[in-house]
Amino acid sequence: MNRLLLHTAEELHGLPRAGRRAVVMTMGALHEGHATLIRTAREQVGPGGQVVVTVFVNPLQFGANEDLDRYPRTLDADLRIAEGAGADAVFAPAVDEVYQGGDPQVRISAGPMGERLEGATRPGHFDGMLTVVAKLLHLTRPDLALFGQKDAQQLALIRRMVTDLNFPVEVVGVPTVREEDGLALSSRNRYLSPAERHTALALSRALFAGQDRLAAQAALRARAEASPASDERASALARLGEIRASADAHAVSAAGGGLPDGVRAAALHVLEEAGRHEPPLVLDYLALVDPKDFTEAGPGFTGQAVLAVAAKVGATRLIDNIPLEFGAHS
């Protein structure tokens, strides 16, 4: 048996602790995104610490029409990736090891925050996710738990659970890992045909279009505010022949605030174009939200936000997001 591999809670609890312990929770089918999480965990705990990777396809997270049965199980490959990235142990329990006696009667509720976006599309998903995360935190007893920012709502809910229920663990978010063409790494990418993958690239393109719009708005506002009076600034620019800049100055002066609607519009334009591709992208949602509670960012929003998207291409549902910063004058 592979020396890394543990199947039972008894084996896990018998694992000698060495320094600080970090856990990376996965549902298997590991890829470079997971490897990045494991390497980051190793960096966090240092050579004297311990990194435990969990591999468990959690049935509570899957709805009636979702892909539990076809979710990839690749444990041998997962072990190689985990070991290569620096894991000390891989905990891969059976379902009846985690849920002894059948489905749990007592579960963690994600509350109102878990009913938005992904929760609205996948009722009960986040209750199942938080329940298994809570159980795995108890079983692995880590000092640190690392999760990818690609699942932004999941990360936000885990942070909230740990705070609200006083779990003695530090939650660390790790930036999304992307392929060279921009597609966020996901175990579901393997389901995409070449044509579907081409369409799926619209998710990341839309997010970066929103990011670019925010940067342009910030630059325009800075230009508009370079003069004490925006009308004077616009007139001066017009006299110099900068008609477009003049119009921009007037528009920014009139709009004010952080202009989240402009960010949404730039991203939506890319997604609507992809909806006319063959095969088409079928949009589930595009949202610009406050990461503290995943409510929509309003016109005067300032601070950190998450621009999130979910869509289906063929039979495959994909999600992606990027963090954005809305300054007082962005």
C-alpha positions, -999 to +999 in steps of 0.1 A: +000+000+000+012+035-008+028+049+024+010+082+018-024+068+016-048+067+046-084+053+044-097+055+079-101+081+107-081+057+129-052+057+105-054+095+102-054+100+139-024+077+142-004+099+118+024+115+140+022+153+140+052+173+130+051+210+134+022+229+120-004+209+100-021+222+068-049+205+050-059+208+013-094+194+007-102+180-028-126+158-045-098+142-064-090+144-102-060+165-091-045+190-116-020+219-115-045+240-095-045+214-067-007+210-069-004+248-064-025+245-033-004+217-020+029+236-027+015+267-011+006+246+020+041+233+021+055+268+020+031+279+047+041+251+072+077+249+062+099+217+059+092+208+095+054+210+091+029+185+077+006+187+047-025+164+045-045+162+013-080+149+015-096+131-016-133+126-011-162+129-036-188+143-013-223+130-023-240+157-003-228+184-027-244+169-058-280+175-068-303+150-084-293+159-120-257+166-113-226+146-123-218+125-092-216+092-110-194+106-138-172+127-116-136+115-123-120+092-098-082+090-104-067+081-071-034+066-084-027+097-104-038+119-075-013+102-052+015+109-076+006+146-080+001+150-042+035+135-034+052+154-061+038+187-048+049+180-012+021+162+006+029+140+036-003+121+036-035+116+015-067+108+033-091+091+009-120+077+030-150+057+017-184+073+020-194+052+049-162+062+067-172+099+065-210+093+069-212+064+093-247+052+095-258+069+063-266+105+053-261+127+084-293+139+101-276+170+114-259+193+088-244+227+086-267+253+071-251+279+047-279+303+056-290+332+033-255+336+019-256+301+006-289+306-013-274+332-037-257+326-071-244+290-069-268+283-041-298+294-061-288+272-090-278+243-069-301+241-038-285+224-008-251+223-024-234+246+001-251+229+031-235+197+019-201+214+012-200+230+047-210+198+064-182+178+049-156+206+054-166+208+091-162+170+094-129+170+076-116+198+098-125+178+128-109+147+114-077+163+101-073+188+130-052+213+109-037+247+119-042+259+083-068+250+056-061+261+020-088+266-006-087+280-042-102+314-050-118+299-081-146+287-059-151+322-044-185+317-028-174+284-013-143+301+001-164+330+015-188+305+032-160+285+047-144+316+061-178+326+076-184+292+091-149+291+107-156+326+122-192+321+132-186+286+147-152+293+163-132+267+144-095+269+156-081+270+120-067+297+097-083+297+063-060+306+034-073+315+000-050+307-030-053+326-063-069+308-093-045+289-115-052+293-152-041+276-184-021+296-209-052+305-228-069+319-197-093+290-189-094+284-151-082+250-142-110+226-133-115+189-132-145+194-154-124+209-183-117+173-194-153+170-205-150+198-231-146+190-267-122+213-287-151+234-300-167+236-265-134+246-250-131+275-275-165+288-265-156+283-228-128+308-231-154+335-230-157+331-193-122+344-185-123+369-214-155+384-200-139+387-165-108+404-179-130+427-200-147+438-168-113+443-151-101+464-181-133+485-180-127+492-143-091+502-150-102+525-179-129+541-157-103+548-130-080+564-155-108+585-170-118+597-136-083+606-127-081+627-159-114+643-153-104+653-118-070+667-129-087+701-132-107+717-105-138+719-128-146+691-151-163+715-176-130+734-178-111+702-183-135+691-211-133+724-229-095+724-227-093+689-241-117+699-269-096+729-278-067+705-281-087+684-305-092+655-281-129+652-288-131+616-273-113+626-242-137+656-238-167+633-241-150+609-216-145+637-191-181+648-193-193+611-190-172+604-160-181+637-143-218+629-148-216+593-137-196+596-105-190+567-081-174+534-088-195+525-119-199+487-112-226+487-139-199+495-165-179+465-153-209+442-156-218+456-191-183+450-204-183+414-192-218+407-204-210+419-239-183+391-242-207+365-228-235+375-252-212+372-281-202+337-270-239+329-268-240+331-306-211+307-310-214+270-321-217+255-296-232+284-276-224+295-242-255+294-220-252+319-192-263+310-157-253+342-140-229+372-141-226+390-108-205+416-092-207+410-054-193+419-021-173+389-009-184+393+027-219+382+020-222+378-018-248+406-022-247+427-054-223+457-055-244+489-059-235+521-079-215+537-052-197+505-040-161+508-028-137+482-016-130+447-028-155+429-050-157+396-069-168+395-105-183+360-109-197+340-138-213+306-143-223+291-176-228+258-194-211+248-226-226+217-239-233+195-209-205+210-188-211+237-163-182+260-155-176+288-130-149+315-128-143+348-110-117+375-104-113+399-075-116+436-082-109+467-061-132+497-063-115+527-049-133+558-038-125+572-072-123+541-093 
